[in-house]
Amino acid sequence: MKYLVGIILIGIGFVIIWKSDWLMENIGRIEWAEAHLGYDGGTRLFYKLIGIVVIIGAFLLMSGGLLSGVKGIFTPNSPYQTEQPQSEGL
């Protein structure tokens, strides 16, 4: 199931990158992207970055890296946390 979802997300990310100009014409410009990512093209770059993030997320989902990373961040006593040294007393 995760491979099917991953392939679908890769397709969605590809379409977002491919049709970024169409998205800009139909959704409109994003003022933050225009101000921070470049003049007259920041919105297109922003849409392409969103597409790349979707594709990378899909590959992480398919490989299992996304779920293990989320578990590692949000699970208490995970092996990714360093143990704090306990003091002998004051």
ABEGO torsion letter per residue (X at the ends): XAAAAAAAAAAAAAAAAAAAAAAAAAAEBBAAAAAAAEBGGAAAAAAAAAAAAAAAAAAAAAAGAAAAAAAAAABBGBAABBBBBBBAEX
